[in-house]
Amino acid sequence: MKTSCPLFRWQAWAGAKRIMAWSLLVSVQLLQPDFASAQSFQTVNMAIPAKSFQMVIYPVAQQKGYMKEEGLDQRVIFIAPTTSIQAMLGGDVQFTGAGTSALVSIARGNTPLKVVVATNDRVLQWLVTRPEITSLKDLKGKKIATTGVGAVATFMARQVLTKHGLDGNKDVTYLDVGQGNQLAALLGGGFDAAILSVEQRYVALDKGMREMFFMGNEVKNSWGMLATTDKLIKENPKMVGGFVRATIKALRYLRQEKEGAISAMLKFSGVSRQQATRVYDDIIGTFTRNGVVDDETQRNDLNIIRQVTNTNETMPNAKAYDFSFAQEADQQLNKAGWRP
């Protein structure tokens, strides 16, 4: 039975069997398109970990009809990063926005995955401190709230602190306060600093906290990566190519159409217009122009992953990245003179 609905209509994912199979899934929602002939399109499940600004690219790709142009019916599903990797390997999900988790999985278990798009060429994480902390040296002997002592952002923070004269491994204590709890830990007074996302950062600054550094200015790494399986690349390159091309179109749209991007963010995340505008102005410059990052950035990413996984093996870029679809899409769009 066909139903008419707004673009951002959320539905439960799959049936009871799938829900039981993915017990770590907190909430699963689908972004159902408002196309009467959706049945003629090939369904593609896209897993994202949160309603962050860099993830709005995928609802935009559906809303603007870019996925439809590729014959795809995209469904956006909210799944925890590690669970999304499992779901992708099981064939229930075709793409995930948890590209960093994919890199960790490749390094740890030689998992057959590839990062095919890099949304941002700078890391969207900030180190924010209590107001009495006025320099990085003041952090010696202090506690930093993180999402995990083995999290990628934590290893990056170690690197930055060492670069600025501290021993990033010994001079501070990193404590895992759970995903999304860093801000509360900092504001509660039990921690001296926290590694925060862009949305958390605003709240902290408005509460009088001090921004110590923006990770994106301190390290040369990527963020917001799109990953898929080697199997899908081999067996259905048309789907991969079409999905990446639609993503690149949405990426260009975000960069060029501020008002449209802000409106999409309002629908996607439910934040205020003021907040959405603030986020857009602050980080739109971190979005890549063609979904690709250079070889040095890829090597830096894999170096961090090597530290996270505690391995001495150096992974070649080609084992973890395949930007050929993004490069081809960019060339095709440029040749056609495509504009949002």
C-alpha positions as a Markdown table, in Angstrom:
| # | Residue | x | y | z |
|---|---|---|---|---|
| 1 | Met | 0.0 | 0.0 | 0.0 |
| 2 | Lys | 1.4 | 3.4 | -1.0 |
| 3 | Thr | 1.2 | 6.3 | 1.4 |
| 4 | Ser | 2.0 | 10.0 | 1.0 |
| 5 | Cys | 4.3 | 11.5 | 3.6 |
| 6 | Pro | 6.9 | 14.2 | 4.3 |
| 7 | Leu | 10.5 | 13.5 | 3.3 |
| 8 | Phe | 11.6 | 13.1 | 6.9 |
| 9 | Arg | 9.2 | 10.2 | 7.9 |
| 10 | Trp | 10.8 | 7.7 | 10.2 |
| 11 | Gln | 10.0 | 4.0 | 10.3 |
| 12 | Ala | 11.2 | 1.0 | 12.2 |
| 13 | Trp | 13.9 | -0.9 | 10.5 |
| 14 | Ala | 13.3 | -4.5 | 9.3 |
| 15 | Gly | 11.4 | -7.0 | 11.5 |
| 16 | Ala | 11.8 | -8.6 | 14.9 |
| 17 | Lys | 14.4 | -11.0 | 13.6 |
| 18 | Arg | 16.7 | -8.3 | 12.5 |
| 19 | Ile | 16.2 | -6.3 | 15.7 |
| 20 | Met | 17.1 | -9.3 | 17.8 |
| 21 | Ala | 20.1 | -9.9 | 15.6 |
| 22 | Trp | 21.4 | -6.4 | 16.3 |
| 23 | Ser | 20.9 | -6.2 | 20.0 |
| 24 | Leu | 23.2 | -3.2 | 20.3 |
| 25 | Leu | 21.0 | -1.1 | 18.1 |
| 26 | Val | 19.5 | 1.6 | 20.3 |
| 27 | Ser | 17.1 | 3.0 | 17.7 |
| 28 | Val | 16.7 | 2.3 | 14.0 |
| 29 | Gln | 14.9 | 4.8 | 11.8 |
| 30 | Leu | 14.4 | 5.1 | 8.1 |
| 31 | Leu | 14.2 | 8.1 | 5.9 |
| 32 | Gln | 11.5 | 7.2 | 3.5 |
| 33 | Pro | 11.4 | 9.1 | 0.2 |
| 34 | Asp | 8.2 | 10.7 | -1.0 |
| 35 | Phe | 8.3 | 9.3 | -4.5 |
| 36 | Ala | 5.1 | 7.5 | -5.6 |
| 37 | Ser | 7.2 | 5.1 | -7.8 |
| 38 | Ala | 9.8 | 4.3 | -5.1 |
| 39 | Gln | 9.2 | 0.5 | -5.7 |
| 40 | Ser | 11.1 | 0.8 | -9.0 |
| 41 | Phe | 14.2 | 2.0 | -7.3 |
| 42 | Gln | 16.9 | -0.2 | -5.8 |
| 43 | Thr | 16.8 | 0.1 | -2.0 |
| 44 | Val | 20.1 | 1.1 | -0.3 |
| 45 | Asn | 20.5 | 1.2 | 3.5 |
| 46 | Met | 22.8 | 3.9 | 4.8 |
| 47 | Ala | 23.9 | 3.7 | 8.4 |
| 48 | Ile | 24.8 | 6.8 | 10.3 |
| 49 | Pro | 25.9 | 7.1 | 14.0 |
| 50 | Ala | 24.3 | 10.5 | 14.9 |
| 51 | Lys | 22.4 | 13.5 | 13.6 |
| 52 | Ser | 25.6 | 15.5 | 13.2 |
| 53 | Phe | 26.0 | 18.2 | 10.6 |
| 54 | Gln | 28.4 | 16.2 | 8.3 |
| 55 | Met | 25.8 | 13.4 | 8.2 |
| 56 | Val | 23.0 | 15.7 | 6.8 |
| 57 | Ile | 24.7 | 15.1 | 3.4 |
| 58 | Tyr | 22.8 | 11.8 | 3.1 |
| 59 | Pro | 19.2 | 13.1 | 3.7 |
| 60 | Val | 20.1 | 16.0 | 1.4 |
| 61 | Ala | 21.1 | 13.5 | -1.3 |
| 62 | Gln | 17.6 | 11.9 | -1.0 |
| 63 | Gln | 15.6 | 15.1 | -0.5 |
| 64 | Lys | 17.1 | 16.8 | -3.6 |
| 65 | Gly | 16.4 | 13.7 | -5.8 |
| 66 | Tyr | 20.1 | 12.9 | -6.3 |
| 67 | Met | 19.6 | 9.3 | -5.2 |
| 68 | Lys | 16.5 | 9.0 | -7.4 |
| 69 | Glu | 18.6 | 10.1 | -10.4 |
| 70 | Glu | 20.8 | 7.1 | -9.8 |
| 71 | Gly | 17.9 | 4.7 | -9.5 |
| 72 | Leu | 18.4 | 4.4 | -5.7 |
| 73 | Asp | 15.9 | 4.5 | -2.9 |
| 74 | Gln | 18.1 | 5.5 | 0.1 |
| 75 | Arg | 17.1 | 4.7 | 3.6 |
| 76 | Val | 19.0 | 6.4 | 6.4 |
| 77 | Ile | 19.3 | 4.2 | 9.5 |
| 78 | Phe | 20.7 | 5.2 | 12.9 |
| 79 | Ile | 23.1 | 2.5 | 14.2 |
| 80 | Ala | 26.1 | 2.5 | 16.5 |
| 81 | Pro | 29.4 | 2.5 | 14.6 |
| 82 | Thr | 30.6 | -1.1 | 15.4 |
| 83 | Thr | 27.1 | -2.5 | 14.9 |
| 84 | Ser | 26.9 | -0.8 | 11.5 |
| 85 | Ile | 30.0 | -2.6 | 10.4 |
| 86 | Gln | 28.5 | -5.9 | 11.4 |
| 87 | Ala | 25.3 | -5.1 | 9.6 |
| 88 | Met | 27.2 | -4.1 | 6.5 |
| 89 | Leu | 29.2 | -7.3 | 6.5 |
| 90 | Gly | 25.9 | -9.2 | 6.9 |
| 91 | Gly | 24.4 | -7.5 | 3.9 |
| 92 | Asp | 21.7 | -5.7 | 5.8 |
| 93 | Val | 23.4 | -2.3 | 5.3 |
| 94 | Gln | 25.2 | -1.2 | 2.1 |
| 95 | Phe | 27.1 | 1.9 | 3.4 |
| 96 | Thr | 28.1 | 3.4 | 6.7 |
| 97 | Gly | 29.1 | 6.8 | 7.8 |
| 98 | Ala | 31.3 | 5.2 | 10.5 |
| 99 | Gly | 34.3 | 5.2 | 8.2 |
| 100 | Thr | 36.8 | 5.4 | 11.1 |
| 101 | Ser | 35.4 | 2.3 | 12.7 |
| 102 | Ala | 35.8 | 0.6 | 9.3 |
| 103 | Leu | 39.5 | 1.5 | 9.3 |
| 104 | Val | 39.9 | 0.1 | 12.8 |
| 105 | Ser | 38.1 | -3.1 | 11.6 |
| 106 | Ile | 40.4 | -3.4 | 8.6 |
| 107 | Ala | 43.5 | -2.9 | 10.7 |
| 108 | Arg | 42.4 | -5.4 | 13.4 |
| 109 | Gly | 40.9 | -8.2 | 11.4 |
| 110 | Asn | 41.8 | -7.6 | 7.8 |
| 111 | Thr | 38.1 | -6.9 | 7.2 |
| 112 | Pro | 37.2 | -6.5 | 3.5 |
| 113 | Leu | 36.0 | -2.9 | 3.6 |
| 114 | Lys | 36.9 | 0.3 | 1.9 |
| 115 | Val | 36.5 | 4.0 | 2.6 |
| 116 | Val | 35.0 | 5.5 | -0.6 |
| 117 | Val | 34.3 | 9.1 | 0.4 |
| 118 | Ala | 35.9 | 11.5 | 2.9 |
| 119 | Thr | 33.4 | 14.2 | 3.8 |
| 120 | Asn | 35.7 | 16.4 | 5.8 |
| 121 | Asp | 39.4 | 17.0 | 5.5 |
| 122 | Arg | 39.7 | 18.2 | 9.1 |
| 123 | Val | 38.8 | 16.6 | 12.4 |
| 124 | Leu | 35.7 | 18.0 | 13.9 |
| 125 | Gln | 36.7 | 17.7 | 17.6 |
| 126 | Trp | 37.7 | 20.3 | 20.1 |
| 127 | Leu | 39.6 | 20.3 | 23.4 |
| 128 | Val | 37.6 | 22.5 | 25.8 |
| 129 | Thr | 38.7 | 23.2 | 29.4 |
| 130 | Arg | 37.5 | 24.7 | 32.6 |
| 131 | Pro | 37.9 | 28.5 | 32.6 |
| 132 | Glu | 40.8 | 28.4 | 35.1 |
| 133 | Ile | 42.9 | 26.4 | 32.6 |
| 134 | Thr | 44.6 | 29.0 | 30.5 |
| 135 | Ser | 47.3 | 27.1 | 28.7 |
| 136 | Leu | 48.0 | 23.5 | 27.6 |
| 137 | Lys | 50.8 | 23.3 | 30.2 |
| 138 | Asp | 48.1 | 23.9 | 32.9 |
| 139 | Leu | 46.7 | 20.5 | 32.0 |
| 140 | Lys | 49.6 | 18.6 | 33.5 |
| 141 | Gly | 48.2 | 16.2 | 36.1 |
| 142 | Lys | 44.6 | 17.0 | 35.1 |
| 143 | Lys | 41.7 | 14.8 | 33.9 |
| 144 | Ile | 40.2 | 14.8 | 30.4 |
| 145 | Ala | 36.8 | 13.4 | 29.6 |
| 146 | Thr | 36.7 | 11.3 | 26.4 |
| 147 | Thr | 34.5 | 8.8 | 24.6 |
| 148 | Gly | 37.1 | 6.1 | 25.3 |
| 149 | Val | 40.8 | 5.9 | 26.1 |
| 150 | Gly | 41.2 | 4.0 | 22.8 |
| 151 | Ala | 39.1 | 6.4 | 20.8 |
| 152 | Val | 40.7 | 7.9 | 17.7 |
| 153 | Ala | 40.1 | 11.5 | 19.0 |
| 154 | Thr | 41.9 | 10.5 | 22.2 |
| 155 | Phe | 45.0 | 9.4 | 20.3 |
| 156 | Met | 44.9 | 12.6 | 18.3 |
| 157 | Ala | 44.7 | 14.6 | 21.6 |
| 158 | Arg | 47.8 | 12.7 | 22.9 |
| 159 | Gln | 49.6 | 13.7 | 19.7 |
| 160 | Val | 48.7 | 17.4 | 20.0 |
| 161 | Leu | 49.6 | 17.7 | 23.6 |
| 162 | Thr | 53.0 | 16.1 | 22.9 |
| 163 | Lys | 53.5 | 18.5 | 20.1 |
| 164 | His | 53.0 | 21.4 | 22.5 |
| 165 | Gly | 55.4 | 20.3 | 25.1 |
| 166 | Leu | 53.5 | 17.8 | 27.3 |
| 167 | Asp | 53.9 | 14.1 | 27.4 |
| 168 | Gly | 50.5 | 13.3 | 25.9 |
| 169 | Asn | 50.7 | 9.7 | 27.3 |
| 170 | Lys | 51.7 | 10.4 | 30.9 |
| 171 | Asp | 51.0 | 14.0 | 31.9 |
| 172 | Val | 47.2 | 13.9 | 31.7 |
| 173 | Thr | 44.6 | 11.2 | 32.6 |
| 174 | Tyr | 42.0 | 10.3 | 30.0 |
| 175 | Leu | 38.8 | 8.8 | 31.3 |
| 176 | Asp | 35.9 | 7.2 | 29.3 |
| 177 | Val | 32.7 | 8.9 | 30.4 |
| 178 | Gly | 30.6 | 7.3 | 27.6 |
| 179 | Gln | 29.4 | 8.5 | 24.2 |
| 180 | Gly | 27.8 | 11.9 | 24.5 |
| 181 | Asn | 28.6 | 12.4 | 28.2 |
| 182 | Gln | 31.8 | 14.5 | 27.9 |
| 183 | Leu | 30.0 | 17.8 | 28.1 |
| 184 | Ala | 28.1 | 16.9 | 31.3 |
| 185 | Ala | 31.4 | 15.6 | 32.8 |
| 186 | Leu | 33.1 | 18.9 | 32.1 |
| 187 | Leu | 30.3 | 21.1 | 33.3 |
| 188 | Gly | 29.8 | 19.0 | 36.4 |
| 189 | Gly | 33.2 | 20.0 | 37.6 |
| 190 | Gly | 34.7 | 16.6 | 38.0 |
| 191 | Phe | 36.9 | 17.0 | 34.9 |
| 192 | Asp | 39.4 | 19.7 | 33.9 |
| 193 | Ala | 38.9 | 19.3 | 30.1 |
| 194 | Ala | 36.9 | 17.3 | 27.6 |
| 195 | Ile | 37.1 | 16.3 | 23.9 |
| 196 | Leu | 33.9 | 17.7 | 22.4 |
| 197 | Ser | 32.0 | 17.6 | 19.2 |
| 198 | Val | 30.9 | 20.8 | 17.5 |
| 199 | Glu | 27.5 | 20.8 | 19.0 |
| 200 | Gln | 28.8 | 20.1 | 22.5 |
| 201 | Arg | 31.4 | 22.8 | 22.1 |
| 202 | Tyr | 28.9 | 25.6 | 21.7 |
| 203 | Val | 27.1 | 24.7 | 24.9 |
| 204 | Ala | 30.4 | 24.6 | 26.8 |
| 205 | Leu | 31.5 | 28.0 | 25.5 |
| 206 | Asp | 28.2 | 29.5 | 26.3 |
| 207 | Lys | 28.6 | 28.2 | 29.8 |
| 208 | Gly | 31.9 | 29.9 | 30.2 |
| 209 | Met | 34.3 | 27.1 | 29.3 |
| 210 | Arg | 37.5 | 27.8 | 27.4 |
| 211 | Glu | 38.4 | 26.5 | 24.0 |
| 212 | Met | 42.0 | 25.2 | 24.1 |
| 213 | Phe | 42.3 | 24.0 | 20.5 |
| 214 | Phe | 40.5 | 22.8 | 17.4 |
| 215 | Met | 41.8 | 19.4 | 16.5 |
| 216 | Gly | 41.3 | 20.2 | 12.8 |
| 217 | Asn | 44.0 | 22.9 | 13.0 |
| 218 | Glu | 46.4 | 20.6 | 14.9 |
| 219 | Val | 46.4 | 17.4 | 12.9 |
| 220 | Lys | 46.1 | 16.6 | 9.2 |
| 221 | Asn | 43.5 | 13.9 | 9.2 |
| 222 | Ser | 40.1 | 13.3 | 7.7 |
| 223 | Trp | 36.6 | 13.0 | 9.3 |
| 224 | Gly | 33.1 | 11.8 | 8.4 |
| 225 | Met | 34.2 | 9.0 | 6.1 |
| 226 | Leu | 31.8 | 6.8 | 4.0 |
| 227 | Ala | 32.6 | 3.1 | 3.8 |
| 228 | Thr | 31.3 | 0.0 | 2.1 |
| 229 | Thr | 32.4 | -3.6 | 1.5 |
| 230 | Asp | 34.8 | -5.0 | -1.0 |
| 231 | Lys | 32.0 | -7.4 | -2.0 |
| 232 | Leu | 29.6 | -4.6 | -3.0 |
| 233 | Ile | 32.3 | -2.8 | -4.9 |
| 234 | Lys | 33.1 | -6.0 | -6.8 |
| 235 | Glu | 29.5 | -7.3 | -7.3 |
| 236 | Asn | 27.6 | -4.0 | -7.7 |
| 237 | Pro | 29.9 | -1.2 | -8.8 |
| 238 | Lys | 26.9 | 0.5 | -10.4 |
| 239 | Met | 25.3 | 1.0 | -7.1 |
| 240 | Val | 28.5 | 2.1 | -5.4 |
| 241 | Gly | 29.2 | 4.6 | -8.3 |
| 242 | Gly | 25.6 | 5.9 | -8.2 |
| 243 | Phe | 25.6 | 6.3 | -4.4 |
| 244 | Val | 28.9 | 8.1 | -4.4 |
| 245 | Arg | 27.9 | 10.4 | -7.3 |
| 246 | Ala | 24.7 | 11.3 | -5.4 |
| 247 | Thr | 26.8 | 12.0 | -2.3 |
| 248 | Ile | 29.2 | 14.2 | -4.2 |
| 249 | Lys | 26.2 | 16.2 | -5.6 |
| 250 | Ala | 24.9 | 16.6 | -2.0 |
| 251 | Leu | 28.4 | 17.7 | -0.9 |
| 252 | Arg | 28.5 | 20.4 | -3.5 |
| 253 | Tyr | 25.0 | 21.5 | -2.6 |
| 254 | Leu | 26.0 | 21.9 | 1.1 |
| 255 | Arg | 29.0 | 24.0 | 0.2 |
| 256 | Gln | 27.1 | 26.2 | -2.3 |
| 257 | Glu | 23.6 | 26.6 | -0.9 |
| 258 | Lys | 23.8 | 27.8 | 2.7 |
| 259 | Glu | 20.1 | 28.4 | 3.2 |
| 260 | Gly | 19.2 | 25.0 | 1.8 |
| 261 | Ala | 21.8 | 23.3 | 4.0 |
| 262 | Ile | 20.5 | 25.1 | 7.1 |
| 263 | Ser | 16.9 | 24.1 | 6.3 |
| 264 | Ala | 18.0 | 20.5 | 5.9 |
| 265 | Met | 19.8 | 20.6 | 9.2 |
| 266 | Leu | 16.7 | 21.9 | 10.9 |
| 267 | Lys | 14.6 | 19.0 | 9.6 |
| 268 | Phe | 17.3 | 16.4 | 10.2 |
| 269 | Ser | 18.5 | 17.3 | 13.7 |
| 270 | Gly | 15.8 | 19.5 | 15.2 |
| 271 | Val | 18.3 | 22.2 | 16.3 |
| 272 | Ser | 17.4 | 25.9 | 16.3 |
| 273 | Arg | 18.0 | 28.0 | 13.2 |
| 274 | Gln | 20.6 | 30.0 | 15.2 |
| 275 | Gln | 22.5 | 26.8 | 16.1 |
| 276 | Ala | 22.3 | 25.4 | 12.6 |
| 277 | Thr | 23.6 | 28.7 | 11.1 |
| 278 | Arg | 26.4 | 28.8 | 13.7 |
| 279 | Val | 27.5 | 25.2 | 12.8 |
| 280 | Tyr | 27.3 | 25.9 | 9.1 |
| 281 | Asp | 29.4 | 29.1 | 9.3 |
| 282 | Asp | 32.0 | 27.4 | 11.6 |
| 283 | Ile | 32.6 | 24.1 | 9.7 |
| 284 | Ile | 31.4 | 24.3 | 6.1 |
| 285 | Gly | 35.1 | 25.1 | 5.2 |
| 286 | Thr | 36.1 | 21.7 | 6.4 |
| 287 | Phe | 34.0 | 19.9 | 3.8 |
| 288 | Thr | 35.9 | 18.4 | 0.9 |
| 289 | Arg | 35.1 | 19.6 | -2.6 |
| 290 | Asn | 35.1 | 16.2 | -4.2 |
| 291 | Gly | 35.0 | 13.6 | -1.4 |
| 292 | Val | 38.7 | 12.8 | -1.6 |
| 293 | Val | 41.6 | 13.5 | 0.7 |
| 294 | Asp | 45.3 | 13.4 | -0.3 |
| 295 | Asp | 47.8 | 10.5 | 0.3 |
| 296 | Glu | 49.4 | 12.3 | 3.2 |
| 297 | Thr | 46.0 | 12.6 | 5.0 |
| 298 | Gln | 45.3 | 8.9 | 4.3 |
| 299 | Arg | 48.7 | 7.9 | 5.8 |
| 300 | Asn | 48.1 | 10.1 | 8.8 |
| 301 | Asp | 44.7 | 8.4 | 9.3 |
| 302 | Leu | 46.2 | 5.0 | 9.1 |
| 303 | Asn | 49.0 | 5.9 | 11.5 |
| 304 | Ile | 46.4 | 6.9 | 14.1 |
| 305 | Ile | 44.6 | 3.7 | 13.5 |
| 306 | Arg | 47.8 | 1.7 | 13.9 |
| 307 | Gln | 48.2 | 3.4 | 17.4 |
| 308 | Val | 44.6 | 2.6 | 18.3 |
| 309 | Thr | 45.0 | -1.1 | 17.3 |
| 310 | Asn | 48.5 | -1.3 | 18.8 |
| 311 | Thr | 50.1 | -2.8 | 15.8 |
| 312 | Asn | 53.5 | -2.2 | 14.2 |
| 313 | Glu | 52.3 | -3.1 | 10.7 |
| 314 | Thr | 52.1 | -0.2 | 8.3 |
| 315 | Met | 48.9 | -0.5 | 6.2 |
| 316 | Pro | 49.1 | 0.7 | 2.5 |
| 317 | Asn | 46.6 | 3.3 | 1.6 |
| 318 | Ala | 45.1 | 1.1 | -1.1 |
| 319 | Lys | 44.1 | -1.5 | 1.4 |
| 320 | Ala | 41.8 | 1.0 | 3.2 |
| 321 | Tyr | 40.7 | 3.6 | 0.6 |
| 322 | Asp | 39.2 | 3.5 | -2.8 |
| 323 | Phe | 38.5 | 7.0 | -4.0 |
| 324 | Ser | 38.1 | 6.0 | -7.6 |
| 325 | Phe | 34.3 | 6.3 | -7.5 |
| 326 | Ala | 34.5 | 9.8 | -6.0 |
| 327 | Gln | 37.2 | 10.9 | -8.5 |
| 328 | Glu | 35.2 | 9.6 | -11.4 |
| 329 | Ala | 32.0 | 11.2 | -10.2 |
| 330 | Asp | 33.8 | 14.6 | -9.7 |
| 331 | Gln | 35.2 | 14.4 | -13.2 |
| 332 | Gln | 31.8 | 13.5 | -14.7 |
| 333 | Leu | 30.0 | 16.3 | -12.9 |
| 334 | Asn | 32.7 | 18.8 | -13.9 |
| 335 | Lys | 32.5 | 17.7 | -17.6 |
| 336 | Ala | 28.8 | 18.1 | -17.6 |
| 337 | Gly | 29.0 | 21.5 | -15.9 |
| 338 | Trp | 26.7 | 20.3 | -13.1 |
| 339 | Arg | 25.5 | 22.8 | -10.5 |
| 340 | Pro | 23.1 | 22.3 | -7.6 |
